[in-house]
Amino acid sequence: MKVVGLTGGIGSGKSTVAGFFVELGVPVYIADLEAKRLTNTSKVIRKKIIALLGKDAYDKDGISRIFVADKIFNDKSILKRVNKIIHPKVALHFQRWMLKQTAPYCIKEAAILFENGSYKNCDYTILVTAPTEIRIKRVMKRDMTTEFEIENRISNQWDDEKKIPLADFQIDNIDLEATRSKVKELHLRFLEG
């Protein structure tokens, strides 16, 4: 089965693009959702994160997202160390998930596909882009957060200029119908081989 990596910065609309592939019957693996789930269910991950960040990293409901976000988005070295704990488990989970799929190809949606090197395991990659001001507005509306917090999160991700040379395809996600049309075009291309 072919693997198509799908990525984009926060607020670019990669989840919207993933949804368009789902509408076409393509199996989509959302790496960020699985990372969150595994962070709450894996005893190994829990133990390593507590060793790194302290016991306040988890509360009665699981990972303390506010506590952990404050730590990782203010210190890039901690972010890298947390990613090294979580991402190997997600990669293994993806491999097991992929074995259960029967479609000609699947989508692996991951926010840091290029940053963590997992794009190298994909047959193709798609980068979803949008102007920064549009991305900020989308995330402010979605997450009810401040512009400062979003800019801080954006600063922890690679710029699109760094990702574009690594991507096989780029979708400028500004107009939804144009985006849907591009997804259909790519879908046909991936089906052809």
C-alpha positions as protocol buffer text, in pm:
chain_id: "A"
residue {
  index: 1
  type: MET
  ca { x: 0 y: 0 z: 0 }
}
residue {
  index: 2
  type: LYS
  ca { x: 123 y: 345 z: -89 }
}
residue {
  index: 3
  type: VAL
  ca { x: 152 y: 601 z: 190 }
}
residue {
  index: 4
  type: VAL
  ca { x: 81 y: 967 z: 123 }
}
residue {
  index: 5
  type: GLY
  ca { x: 208 y: 1198 z: 395 }
}
residue {
  index: 6
  type: LEU
  ca { x: -9 y: 1502 z: 459 }
}
residue {
  index: 7
  type: THR
  ca { x: 122 y: 1794 z: 660 }
}
residue {
  index: 8
  type: GLY
  ca { x: 93 y: 2167 z: 710 }
}
residue {
  index: 9
  type: GLY
  ca { x: 144 y: 2425 z: 978 }
}
residue {
  index: 10
  type: ILE
  ca { x: -112 y: 2499 z: 1246 }
}
residue {
  index: 11
  type: GLY
  ca { x: -424 y: 2651 z: 1092 }
}
residue {
  index: 12
  type: SER
  ca { x: -327 y: 2561 z: 735 }
}
residue {
  index: 13
  type: GLY
  ca { x: -627 y: 2329 z: 702 }
}
residue {
  index: 14
  type: LYS
  ca { x: -461 y: 1988 z: 682 }
}
residue {
  index: 15
  type: SER
  ca { x: -754 y: 1836 z: 872 }
}
residue {
  index: 16
  type: THR
  ca { x: -994 y: 1981 z: 615 }
}
residue {
  index: 17
  type: VAL
  ca { x: -785 y: 1831 z: 336 }
}
residue {
  index: 18
  type: ALA
  ca { x: -777 y: 1496 z: 521 }
}
residue {
  index: 19
  type: GLY
  ca { x: -1156 y: 1513 z: 544 }
}
residue {
  index: 20
  type: PHE
  ca { x: -1182 y: 1554 z: 166 }
}
residue {
  index: 21
  type: PHE
  ca { x: -975 y: 1237 z: 119 }
}
residue {
  index: 22
  type: VAL
  ca { x: -1204 y: 1054 z: 365 }
}
residue {
  index: 23
  type: GLU
  ca { x: -1503 y: 1163 z: 154 }
}
residue {
  index: 24
  type: LEU
  ca { x: -1334 y: 987 z: -140 }
}
residue {
  index: 25
  type: GLY
  ca { x: -1305 y: 664 z: 61 }
}
residue {
  index: 26
  type: VAL
  ca { x: -935 y: 694 z: 140 }
}
residue {
  index: 27
  type: PRO
  ca { x: -827 y: 565 z: 484 }
}
residue {
  index: 28
  type: VAL
  ca { x: -669 y: 848 z: 686 }
}
residue {
  index: 29
  type: TYR
  ca { x: -446 y: 806 z: 989 }
}
residue {
  index: 30
  type: ILE
  ca { x: -436 y: 1119 z: 1206 }
}
residue {
  index: 31
  type: ALA
  ca { x: -96 y: 1092 z: 1378 }
}
residue {
  index: 32
  type: ASP
  ca { x: -160 y: 1382 z: 1617 }
}
residue {
  index: 33
  type: LEU
  ca { x: -482 y: 1224 z: 1750 }
}
residue {
  index: 34
  type: GLU
  ca { x: -309 y: 889 z: 1795 }
}
residue {
  index: 35
  type: ALA
  ca { x: -17 y: 1062 z: 1970 }
}
residue {
  index: 36
  type: LYS
  ca { x: -262 y: 1219 z: 2217 }
}
residue {
  index: 37
  type: ARG
  ca { x: -438 y: 886 z: 2272 }
}
residue {
  index: 38
  type: LEU
  ca { x: -113 y: 697 z: 2323 }
}
residue {
  index: 39
  type: THR
  ca { x: 17 y: 968 z: 2557 }
}
residue {
  index: 40
  type: ASN
  ca { x: -281 y: 895 z: 2780 }
}
residue {
  index: 41
  type: THR
  ca { x: -288 y: 515 z: 2747 }
}
residue {
  index: 42
  type: SER
  ca { x: 76 y: 404 z: 2722 }
}
residue {
  index: 43
  type: LYS
  ca { x: 236 y: 338 z: 3060 }
}
residue {
  index: 44
  type: VAL
  ca { x: 581 y: 360 z: 2900 }
}
residue {
  index: 45
  type: ILE
  ca { x: 513 y: 707 z: 2756 }
}
residue {
  index: 46
  type: ARG
  ca { x: 358 y: 825 z: 3083 }
}
residue {
  index: 47
  type: LYS
  ca { x: 660 y: 710 z: 3284 }
}
residue {
  index: 48
  type: LYS
  ca { x: 908 y: 880 z: 3048 }
}
residue {
  index: 49
  type: ILE
  ca { x: 714 y: 1208 z: 3031 }
}
residue {
  index: 50
  type: ILE
  ca { x: 684 y: 1224 z: 3411 }
}
residue {
  index: 51
  type: ALA
  ca { x: 1059 y: 1156 z: 3437 }
}
residue {
  index: 52
  type: LEU
  ca { x: 1120 y: 1445 z: 3194 }
}
residue {
  index: 53
  type: LEU
  ca { x: 862 y: 1702 z: 3307 }
}
residue {
  index: 54
  type: GLY
  ca { x: 760 y: 1599 z: 3658 }
}
residue {
  index: 55
  type: LYS
  ca { x: 445 y: 1452 z: 3812 }
}
residue {
  index: 56
  type: ASP
  ca { x: 236 y: 1758 z: 3718 }
}
residue {
  index: 57
  type: ALA
  ca { x: 255 y: 1645 z: 3354 }
}
residue {
  index: 58
  type: TYR
  ca { x: -46 y: 1423 z: 3424 }
}
residue {
  index: 59
  type: ASP
  ca { x: -363 y: 1482 z: 3623 }
}
residue {
  index: 60
  type: LYS
  ca { x: -663 y: 1261 z: 3696 }
}
residue {
  index: 61
  type: ASP
  ca { x: -787 y: 1300 z: 3335 }
}
residue {
  index: 62
  type: GLY
  ca { x: -456 y: 1210 z: 3170 }
}
residue {
  index: 63
  type: ILE
  ca { x: -194 y: 1438 z: 3021 }
}
residue {
  index: 64
  type: SER
  ca { x: -215 y: 1794 z: 3154 }
}
residue {
  index: 65
  type: ARG
  ca { x: -221 y: 1970 z: 2817 }
}
residue {
  index: 66
  type: ILE
  ca { x: -182 y: 2322 z: 2958 }
}
residue {
  index: 67
  type: PHE
  ca { x: 113 y: 2226 z: 3179 }
}
residue {
  index: 68
  type: VAL
  ca { x: 288 y: 2029 z: 2904 }
}
residue {
  index: 69
  type: ALA
  ca { x: 218 y: 2291 z: 2634 }
}
residue {
  index: 70
  type: ASP
  ca { x: 366 y: 2559 z: 2857 }
}
residue {
  index: 71
  type: LYS
  ca { x: 682 y: 2352 z: 2898 }
}
residue {
  index: 72
  type: ILE
  ca { x: 732 y: 2239 z: 2538 }
}
residue {
  index: 73
  type: PHE
  ca { x: 638 y: 2559 z: 2357 }
}
residue {
  index: 74
  type: ASN
  ca { x: 876 y: 2764 z: 2571 }
}
residue {
  index: 75
  type: ASP
  ca { x: 1174 y: 2530 z: 2536 }
}
residue {
  index: 76
  type: LYS
  ca { x: 1251 y: 2368 z: 2200 }
}
residue {
  index: 77
  type: SER
  ca { x: 1490 y: 2117 z: 2358 }
}
residue {
  index: 78
  type: ILE
  ca { x: 1207 y: 1983 z: 2577 }
}
residue {
  index: 79
  type: LEU
  ca { x: 978 y: 1969 z: 2273 }
}
residue {
  index: 80
  type: LYS
  ca { x: 1237 y: 1756 z: 2089 }
}
residue {
  index: 81
  type: ARG
  ca { x: 1274 y: 1523 z: 2388 }
}
residue {
  index: 82
  type: VAL
  ca { x: 897 y: 1479 z: 2423 }
}
residue {
  index: 83
  type: ASN
  ca { x: 874 y: 1405 z: 2049 }
}
residue {
  index: 84
  type: LYS
  ca { x: 1147 y: 1139 z: 2085 }
}
residue {
  index: 85
  type: ILE
  ca { x: 936 y: 971 z: 2353 }
}
residue {
  index: 86
  type: ILE
  ca { x: 606 y: 977 z: 2165 }
}
residue {
  index: 87
  type: HIS
  ca { x: 682 y: 951 z: 1792 }
}
residue {
  index: 88
  type: PRO
  ca { x: 843 y: 605 z: 1781 }
}
residue {
  index: 89
  type: LYS
  ca { x: 527 y: 464 z: 1945 }
}
residue {
  index: 90
  type: VAL
  ca { x: 306 y: 647 z: 1695 }
}
residue {
  index: 91
  type: ALA
  ca { x: 516 y: 516 z: 1404 }
}
residue {
  index: 92
  type: LEU
  ca { x: 475 y: 159 z: 1528 }
}
residue {
  index: 93
  type: HIS
  ca { x: 99 y: 210 z: 1576 }
}
residue {
  index: 94
  type: PHE
  ca { x: 74 y: 347 z: 1219 }
}
residue {
  index: 95
  type: GLN
  ca { x: 248 y: 40 z: 1078 }
}
residue {
  index: 96
  type: ARG
  ca { x: 1 y: -189 z: 1256 }
}
residue {
  index: 97
  type: TRP
  ca { x: -295 y: 25 z: 1139 }
}
residue {
  index: 98
  type: MET
  ca { x: -171 y: 24 z: 779 }
}
residue {
  index: 99
  type: LEU
  ca { x: -162 y: -356 z: 769 }
}
residue {
  index: 100
  type: LYS
  ca { x: -540 y: -358 z: 827 }
}
residue {
  index: 101
  type: GLN
  ca { x: -617 y: -127 z: 533 }
}
residue {
  index: 102
  type: THR
  ca { x: -724 y: -256 z: 192 }
}
residue {
  index: 103
  type: ALA
  ca { x: -725 y: 63 z: -20 }
}
residue {
  index: 104
  type: PRO
  ca { x: -461 y: 130 z: -291 }
}
residue {
  index: 105
  type: TYR
  ca { x: -318 y: 408 z: -73 }
}
residue {
  index: 106
  type: CYS
  ca { x: -366 y: 574 z: 262 }
}
residue {
  index: 107
  type: ILE
  ca { x: -307 y: 920 z: 402 }
}
residue {
  index: 108
  type: LYS
  ca { x: -87 y: 977 z: 706 }
}
residue {
  index: 109
  type: GLU
  ca { x: -167 y: 1320 z: 844 }
}
residue {
  index: 110
  type: ALA
  ca { x: 105 y: 1452 z: 1074 }
}
residue {
  index: 111
  type: ALA
  ca { x: 187 y: 1807 z: 1184 }
}
residue {
  index: 112
  type: ILE
  ca { x: 562 y: 1744 z: 1196 }
}
residue {
  index: 113
  type: LEU
  ca { x: 601 y: 1500 z: 908 }
}
residue {
  index: 114
  type: PHE
  ca { x: 912 y: 1679 z: 778 }
}
residue {
  index: 115
  type: GLU
  ca { x: 1051 y: 1785 z: 1115 }
}
residue {
  index: 116
  type: ASN
  ca { x: 1067 y: 1430 z: 1251 }
}
residue {
  index: 117
  type: GLY
  ca { x: 1185 y: 1273 z: 924 }
}
residue {
  index: 118
  type: SER
  ca { x: 886 y: 1042 z: 883 }
}
residue {
  index: 119
  type: TYR
  ca { x: 825 y: 1186 z: 535 }
}
residue {
  index: 120
  type: LYS
  ca { x: 1109 y: 958 z: 423 }
}
residue {
  index: 121
  type: ASN
  ca { x: 876 y: 661 z: 478 }
}
residue {
  index: 122
  type: CYS
  ca { x: 608 y: 805 z: 248 }
}
residue {
  index: 123
  type: ASP
  ca { x: 566 y: 743 z: -123 }
}
residue {
  index: 124
  type: TYR
  ca { x: 439 y: 1099 z: -173 }
}
residue {
  index: 125
  type: THR
  ca { x: 396 y: 1405 z: 46 }
}
residue {
  index: 126
  type: ILE
  ca { x: 141 y: 1685 z: 38 }
}
residue {
  index: 127
  type: LEU
  ca { x: 203 y: 2019 z: 207 }
}
residue {
  index: 128
  type: VAL
  ca { x: -105 y: 2229 z: 290 }
}
residue {
  index: 129
  type: THR
  ca { x: -32 y: 2600 z: 307 }
}
residue {
  index: 130
  type: ALA
  ca { x: -217 y: 2923 z: 377 }
}
residue {
  index: 131
  type: PRO
  ca { x: -108 y: 3279 z: 453 }
}
residue {
  index: 132
  type: THR
  ca { x: -5 y: 3329 z: 817 }
}
residue {
  index: 133
  type: GLU
  ca { x: -279 y: 3584 z: 888 }
}
residue {
  index: 134
  type: ILE
  ca { x: -547 y: 3339 z: 769 }
}
residue {
  index: 135
  type: ARG
  ca { x: -392 y: 3060 z: 976 }
}
residue {
  index: 136
  type: ILE
  ca { x: -393 y: 3277 z: 1289 }
}
residue {
  index: 137
  type: LYS
  ca { x: -760 y: 3374 z: 1239 }
}
residue {
  index: 138
  type: ARG
  ca { x: -860 y: 3010 z: 1188 }
}
residue {
  index: 139
  type: VAL
  ca { x: -684 y: 2893 z: 1504 }
}
residue {
  index: 140
  type: MET
  ca { x: -813 y: 3184 z: 1714 }
}
residue {
  index: 141
  type: LYS
  ca { x: -1166 y: 3090 z: 1608 }
}
residue {
  index: 142
  type: ARG
  ca { x: -1111 y: 2716 z: 1656 }
}
residue {
  index: 143
  type: ASP
  ca { x: -916 y: 2712 z: 1982 }
}
residue {
  index: 144
  type: MET
  ca { x: -1040 y: 3036 z: 2142 }
}
residue {
  index: 145
  type: THR
  ca { x: -679 y: 3134 z: 2206 }
}
residue {
  index: 146
  type: THR
  ca { x: -473 y: 3449 z: 2168 }
}
residue {
  index: 147
  type: GLU
  ca { x: -275 y: 3565 z: 1868 }
}
residue {
  index: 148
  type: PHE
  ca { x: 41 y: 3559 z: 2083 }
}
residue {
  index: 149
  type: GLU
  ca { x: -9 y: 3193 z: 2177 }
}
residue {
  index: 150
  type: ILE
  ca { x: -65 y: 3096 z: 1814 }
}
residue {
  index: 151
  type: GLU
  ca { x: 240 y: 3287 z: 1695 }
}
residue {
  index: 152
  type: ASN
  ca { x: 441 y: 3106 z: 1964 }
}
residue {
  index: 153
  type: ARG
  ca { x: 317 y: 2770 z: 1835 }
}
residue {
  index: 154
  type: ILE
  ca { x: 389 y: 2870 z: 1475 }
}
residue {
  index: 155
  type: SER
  ca { x: 745 y: 2966 z: 1575 }
}
residue {
  index: 156
  type: ASN
  ca { x: 800 y: 2609 z: 1696 }
}
residue {
  index: 157
  type: GLN
  ca { x: 714 y: 2468 z: 1353 }
}
residue {
  index: 158
  type: TRP
  ca { x: 923 y: 2485 z: 1039 }
}
residue {
  index: 159
  type: ASP
  ca { x: 839 y: 2766 z: 796 }
}
residue {
  index: 160
  type: ASP
  ca { x: 661 y: 2663 z: 477 }
}
residue {
  index: 161
  type: GLU
  ca { x: 968 y: 2780 z: 282 }
}
residue {
  index: 162
  type: LYS
  ca { x: 1167 y: 2502 z: 449 }
}
residue {
  index: 163
  type: LYS
  ca { x: 897 y: 2241 z: 382 }
}
residue {
  index: 164
  type: ILE
  ca { x: 809 y: 2326 z: 20 }
}
residue {
  index: 165
  type: PRO
  ca { x: 1127 y: 2174 z: -132 }
}
residue {
  index: 166
  type: LEU
  ca { x: 1058 y: 1848 z: 56 }
}
residue {
  index: 167
  type: ALA
  ca { x: 693 y: 1822 z: -56 }
}
residue {
  index: 168
  type: ASP
  ca { x: 587 y: 1641 z: -371 }
}
residue {
  index: 169
  type: PHE
  ca { x: 263 y: 1839 z: -389 }
}
residue {
  index: 170
  type: GLN
  ca { x: 139 y: 2165 z: -238 }
}
residue {
  index: 171
  type: ILE
  ca { x: -221 y: 2268 z: -174 }
}
residue {
  index: 172
  type: ASP
  ca { x: -281 y: 2637 z: -110 }
}
residue {
  index: 173
  type: ASN
  ca { x: -585 y: 2610 z: 113 }
}
residue {
  index: 174
  type: ILE
  ca { x: -757 y: 2945 z: 81 }
}
residue {
  index: 175
  type: ASP
  ca { x: -1068 y: 2863 z: -123 }
}
residue {
  index: 176
  type: LEU
  ca { x: -1245 y: 2542 z: -12 }
}
residue {
  index: 177
  type: GLU
  ca { x: -1377 y: 2447 z: -355 }
}
residue {
  index: 178
  type: ALA
  ca { x: -1034 y: 2491 z: -513 }
}
residue {
  index: 179
  type: THR
  ca { x: -889 y: 2277 z: -233 }
}
residue {
  index: 180
  type: ARG
  ca { x: -1152 y: 2006 z: -286 }
}
residue {
  index: 181
  type: SER
  ca { x: -1080 y: 2009 z: -659 }
}
residue {
  index: 182
  type: LYS
  ca { x: -704 y: 1970 z: -599 }
}
residue {
  index: 183
  type: VAL
  ca { x: -771 y: 1677 z: -362 }
}
residue {
  index: 184
  type: LYS
  ca { x: -978 y: 1501 z: -632 }
}
residue {
  index: 185
  type: GLU
  ca { x: -700 y: 1560 z: -885 }
}
residue {
  index: 186
  type: LEU
  ca { x: -437 y: 1415 z: -648 }
}
residue {
  index: 187
  type: HIS
  ca { x: -665 y: 1122 z: -561 }
}
residue {
  index: 188
  type: LEU
  ca { x: -686 y: 1020 z: -928 }
}
residue {
  index: 189
  type: ARG
  ca { x: -310 y: 1054 z: -963 }
}
residue {
  index: 190
  type: PHE
  ca { x: -245 y: 832 z: -657 }
}
residue {
  index: 191
  type: LEU
  ca { x: -490 y: 570 z: -787 }
}
residue {
  index: 192
  type: GLU
  ca { x: -304 y: 558 z: -1119 }
}
residue {
  index: 193
  type: GLY
  ca { x: 24 y: 482 z: -944 }
}
